[in-house]
Amino acid sequence: MLSGRSLIVALGALLLAHGATAQIAPIGTKGAYPDLAIDKNGNLHLVYGRSGKTYYRVLSKGSPLFGAEESTGVGASADHRQQPDVAIDSTGGVHVLGGSLYNRKIGTSWGSPQAPGISRDHHMAIDSNDRIWVVYRGGQVAVKSKLASASVWTGGTNIYTSGATDHIYPDITAGTDGSVHLVFRMLHPNNYDCGYLRYNGSTWSSVQWACKQGSPKMEEGPHIALDKNNIPHVAMPEGNLRYNRRVNGQWLTPVTVAAGAAHSRSEPTIAVDSAGNRYIGAWGGKIWIYNAGTQAWKQYQLPSVVPGGIGFVDVVKQEGVGAWMVYENSQGVNKTGAGAADLVVVRVQPDGTIQPYASTNNSGLSTTSTVVSASAGGTILYTMDGGTAEANKFAALLMSISGTTPGTALTNNGLLPLNLDPITVLSLQLANTPMFANFAVTLDGQGKAQATLTVARGFLRDLIGIKFHLAFLTFPVTDFASNSVLLQVGA
């Protein structure tokens, strides 16, 4: 184990060699209409259109860089009608839809593209039984499906035919319980509204209206996401950005999240994380977050990192708390035609913190509490788990008072999600004292260790409300950096 002096030397080396400010930057890919999916192992999958074709890249969990661009063999329309979609089955198979074609990747190889016979306005999802569903404009709303491993699609089924428009702009998602949920835009009875249909594993429901037949016109197009309890949440562009969710089989009264913020083709995509925080991203890089702790919506802005504006945004939940977002950033972003914008991927936290994607999609650090009482004090347990790849390596649990953004860049293009400051130095100087027990430790054969922070009664009485963040990394510092966890001083 390193001595206290060695720890200070190591930290100094960290600050001098790796303490560069982490920057949000394009991922090195140009495209349009990007779409994200996350698989059960935490790998992030990205597709996007460029010059009439759909391309694919993956950010493997724990990797600081996206993999190389791959051609999927399917097309991509120059507008909303047949934009790229990606979905991942339970075996890790990658399924891509773009233009009028579908293809899948098993292992390292892409198959031969198929023409499943779908028209415009399509989107795709995979249910918990590994059945792929595609919704598209039929007469008026139609679906096709097939097992992920199969080649033959079911015949197109019209599941809603009563509306009076063929510009449906649907979105579809699937639950962990075999259910499938979709929303679409439809003229009903004499105004555009947001229709909702649910498949319960055997049959499709009758239509419900998520907008409650409100007076504003539903624009193009509404989007849907499920929370951990398979409850649907919908973001709806009506000029105003509106939001609703379905509870006990009924839609609640829609909420106006932002006035005048979601016009035609704003495409407000939505995600809900495991803690119930809700994230909406829309054209122009506007994002809104409903923080489950404060129970309030708040608006933020994605950063423009190259000359020009921000175009379309897509969002998916992270494994735990937070969301991934991808967005177009270029002088050529255009609502009515796909160009070739720089693509930027970021992580977004419930408090509006926006981090580079290289802020590591590792997890690894958990805690028994995110609050410590200034008056009562207490002991908090931290569990470090770097996995077997970090077995028997030296690890340091670091603390910061200056936040997690932009973080500290590491030489492997990864990022430690802490801003290093004097509190970081102090936590290392006091590592392995009774207050900071096992903050400097050798991980066991499984890559695990536990540390404790013990705060004396009244010790933090002048720091009520202050927020600390903790994260650990293994040495040398090019190896592994964990997620960060919060510690707030309460009364």
N, C-alpha and C positions, 0 to 999 in steps of 0.2 A: 504494500500500500504506500502511496506517496505521502511524504511528510508534509507538514504545514508549509515549510519553505518551498518544497517542490510544487505544492498547489499554487502558491503565489507566482512562481516562475511560469507554471503552465498557463495560468490566467493571463499573465503578461504577454506570453506568446500568442494566446488567443486574441487579445486585444490588438496586438501589433500586426499579426499575420492574417487574421481572419475577421477583424472587427469592422469590415466595411459595411456601410449601410446597404441593406437589402433593398432592391428596387423592383417595382412592378414593371414588367417589360413584356413585349410580344413573345410568343413561344417559338417564333421562327417559321410560322406557317401563314399563308394567305388563303382566304376563303370567305364564304358567305353562308348565312343561315346555319350557324353551328348548332350542334345538338350534343348533349352530354348524357351519359349513363354511368352508374356506379354498380359494380358487381358485389356479390356476397363477401368477397375477400378484400374489398376496399380499393380495387383497381379502378381508375377513372378512364372512361372510353369517350373519345371525341370523333365526330364526323362533321364534314363541312363540304360545301359545294365550291367548285372552281371550274370555269370554262366547260360547263355542262357535265361534269363528272363529280362523283362523290369520293372523298378521300377519308382515311382513318388514321388515328394515332392513339396510343395508349400511354397513360402515366401509371406505371406499376406501383403498387403500394411500397413506400419506403424509398422509391427512386427519386432523385432530384430533377430528372429530365424526362420529357416525353420521348417515347420511342420514335423511330423513323416513320416518315409518311408512307402509307400503303394505299395503292389504288384498289378500290373494292369491286370494280367492274360494273358498277351501276351508275346511272345518270344523276342529274340534278337539274331541276328547272331553274330558269332565270327569275322566277318570282315565287310567291308563296305556294303555288298550287301543288308542287311535287318536290318539296324541299327534303333534305336528308333527315333520316331518323336512324337511331342505333338502339339496340336492346340486347341484353345479355341473359342467356339461359342459365340453369342451375349447374351445368357442367363447365361453364366458362365460354361456351360457344358464342360468337359475336354475330349478330344478325343486323343487316343494313338494308334500308329501303331508300330509294332515291330515283327521281324521274318516274318511270313506269316499271322499274325493275327492282328485284330483290336478290340478295346474295347472303351467304353465311361463311364464316371462317371457323374452322375446327382445327385446333392446334395452331400450326403456323401457316396453314394453306387456305386460300380462298377457293370456293367452289365455282361452278359455272352460273352466271346470272340467270334468273328466271323472270318470266313475265307473268305474274299471277293474275293479270286481267283486272287491274284496278284503274280507276280514273283519278282525276285531280282531287285536291283537298284531302290528302291522306296523312294519317299518322299511325304509329305502330306501338304495341306493348306486348309483353310476355307475362302470362299469368303464372301462378304458383305450381301449376301442373305442366309447365313447359309448353304451353300452347301459345302460339303467336297469333295475335289479333291485329288486323288492319281495318281501320275505319276510313271510309272515303265517300265521295259524292256518288250516290246511286240514285235511288228514287224514294225519298230524298237522302236518307242516311243509310248506308249499307256497310256490312262487315264481311270479311273473309277471315278464315283461320286455318291453322295447320299445327301439328306437333312440331317442335323444334327440330326433331330428328327426321321428319318426314319430308317428302318432296311434293306431295299432292295437297293442294288447297281445297277447302270446302267451297261449294258454289256460293256466289255472292248472295247474301241474305239482306233484304231491305227490312230494317228494324224500325224505321219511322218514315211514313209516307204522307203525313197529313199537312205538312208545312207548305208554304207558298214561295219558296226560294230555292235556288240550286247553288247558292254561295254559302256553304255550310261551315267552312273553316273549323273542323272538329279537333278535339284533342282526346287522347285515350290513355288510361293507366290501369294497372292491375294490382290487386291486394294480395296479402299473404294467405287469404282464406279461400282462394279460388274465384273470387269476384273480379269483375271487369267493370270499369266505370268510364263513361265518356260524356263530353259536353259538345255542343254544337250551336251554331247561330241559325235562327229560323224565324221567319215571319209568322207571328202568332199572337192574337188572332189577326191584328192589323198593324202590328209593329214588330220590329226585330227583337227577339228575346233569346235567352240562353237556355236551351233545352238540355236535359240530363237523362241518361238511360243507364241502367245497371243490369249486369248479367250475374245471376246468383249461383252459377255453376251448371245450370241446366236451361234456363230461359231468360229472355230479356224482359225487363219491366216495362210498364207503361211510362209515358213521358212525364217528367216533372219540370218545373220552370224555376231555375235557380235565381233568376232575377225577379221572381214573383210578379211577372208581367208589369214591370215598371214602365214609366212613360219614356225614358230616354231610349234611343236607338242602340241596339247592340252592334258594336263595330266588329272588325276582323282582328283577332278572333279570341274567344275565351280559352283559358287553360285550366287544367285540373291537376291536383296532387292529392295523395292520401297521407294521413298521419299514421302513427304506429298502431292505432286501433282500427285502421281501414276506414276512417271517416273521411269523406271527400271535402276538399276545400277548392274553391274556384275563384280565379281572378278574371274580372270582366271589364273590357273597355267600352265605356258608354259616353265618351267625351270625358266624363269623370271616371276615375279608376274605382271600381266597386269590387267588393269581396263578399263571399258568403260561404257557409258550411252547412252540411246536412247532419242533423242530430235526431236520433230515434226515428229515422225514416222520413223526416220532414226538413225542408230548407228553412233556415231562420230568416229574419229580415235582413236584406243586404246592407252592408256598411259602405259608406263612401270613404275610401282611404285618402283620396286626393282629388280635389276639384280640378277639372280641365286638364288632367294629366294623361289621359289614355284615349287618343283619337284613333281613326282608322289605321289598321296595320301597326299598331303599337306593340302587339303580341306580348301582353304581360304574362310571362311564365311564372310558375309558382312552385315552391317546395316547402315541406314542413319537416323539421328535424325531430329527433327522438325526445326532446324536451318540450315540444309543442311550439317552438318559435317558428314563425312563418316568414318567408322571404319571397318577394315579388321583384322581378327585373323586367324592364320594358325598354323600348326604343329610346335611344338617346343616353343610355346609361343611368337612367333614373332607377333607384331601387328603394323599396319600402320594406321595413322589418317590423313585424309584430313581436315584441319581446314578451315572452310568457311570464317573466318576472314582474315587469311594470304594467303588463296588460294594456299596452298602448302601441299604436303604429307610429313610426317615425321615418322620415324620408332621408336618404343619403344619395351620394352621387359616385358612380364609378369613375376612376381617373382616366383622362385621356393621356396616353403615354407616347403617342406619335402625333405629328401634325394632322389636324382634321378632327372630325366629329366621331361620335360613338353611334353605332347602328343597333342591330338586334342583340338581345341578351337571352341566354338560356341558363337555367338554374336547376341543380339537383341537391338533395340533402347530402351532408357528410355522413359517415358512419355513426358518429355521436352527435355532438352539438355543433351547429354551423352549416354552411352551404358552400358548394362550389358554384362559381359563375364563369361563363365564357362570354366574350363579347367582341363585336367587330369594332375596329378603331382605324379610321383612314379618312383621307380627304374625299374618297369616293363612295362613302356609305350612302345607300339609296333605299328608300322604302319600297320602291316599285320595281327594282331590278337588281339582281345579285351581281356584285362585282368581285373584287379580290382584295378585301381589307386585311390588315394585320389582325390576327386573333390573339386575344389576351385572356389568360385564365387566372382567376384569383380565388382565394378562400375568404368568406365573409362570416363574421361572428355576430351573435345576437345584439351586441352593443354597437354594431356598425363598423367595427374594425375590419379593414380590408387589407389582406396580406397577400404577398406573392404566392403563386402556386408552389414554389420551391420552399415554402415554409414548412415543408415535409408533411406527407400524409401518413407519417408514422403516428401511432398512438403511444402507449407504453407507460405513461405516468397517470396514476390515479390517487385519490385522496379520500380520507374519511370525512373531511369537512372543508368547506370553502369559506368558513367564517370562524374567527377566534374572538372570544370576549375579552375586551380590554380590562374589565374589572375582575372577572373570574379567572382569566388565563385558561390554560388547558394544554393537552397534548394531542397533536394531530399526526396521524400515520400516513406516510407516502409510500406507495408501492411502485418500484421501478421494474419494468419488464421490457427488455430490449429483444427478447426472443433468443433462440439458440444461436443465432448468428453473432450475438454479443456476449456469449458465455465466456466467463473468466476474464472479461475485460474490466479495466478500471473505469469507474463512472463517478461523475461529480453532479450533485443536485445543486442547482444555482437558483438564486433569488434575485428579483429586480423590483424596483419601485417605479420604474419609468415606462412600464408597459411592454407590449409584445410587437408593436409595429413601429418601424419596419423590420425589427429583428436584427440578428447578427449573421451575416453571410459566412458560409464555410467554404473551404477550398474545393469540396466536391460538388459545388453548386447547390448544396443543401442550405438549410437555414435553421439557426437556433431561434425559436420564437420568443426571444427576450431581448430587450435593450439593456446592454451591460452598463452598470453604473456603480457608485460606491457601495451600495447595498450588496451587489454581487461580490465585490471584493471582501466585504465584511463577512458574508455568509461562508466564503471559503476560508478566511482567516480563522473563523470559529468552527470550521467543519470538525465533526467528531468530538466536540465538547458536549456537555449535557444538554445544552439548548439545541444544538444542531447535530444530533446523534446520527452517525452513519451517512452524513451528507457526502463523504468521500469514501468510496467502498469498492471492493472488487465484486462484480456480479458472480452469482453461482453458476453451476453447470447448465442451468436453464436460462441464463441471462437475466436473473431476477435478484432483487435485494429490497430491503425495507429500511426506511429512514424515519426518524421522528423529530418533530419540532415541538419543543416544550417551552411554553410561555408562562412566566411567573405571574401571579395575581397582581394586577395594577401596573404591570411593566409597560403596557402600551396605552396607558390612559390618555396620553396626549396625541394619540394617532388614530382616534376613532374616525371611521370613514375612509381611511387610507386603504388602497388596494395594492397588494403585492402579487407577483406572478412567479411561479416556479416551473422549471423544466430541467431535464438532465441530459447530459451528453456523455458519450464514451470517448476515451482517449486512445489513439490520437484523435484530434477534433475533426478529422475528416470522416470519422466512422458513422456515428448515429446521434441524431438529436430527436428528443421526444416532443410530444405536444406540450403545451403549457397548461397549468391549472391555476385558478384564482385563489387567493387568500385575502379576505377583507376583514378589517378590524371593526368589530361591532362593540356596542356598549357593554 
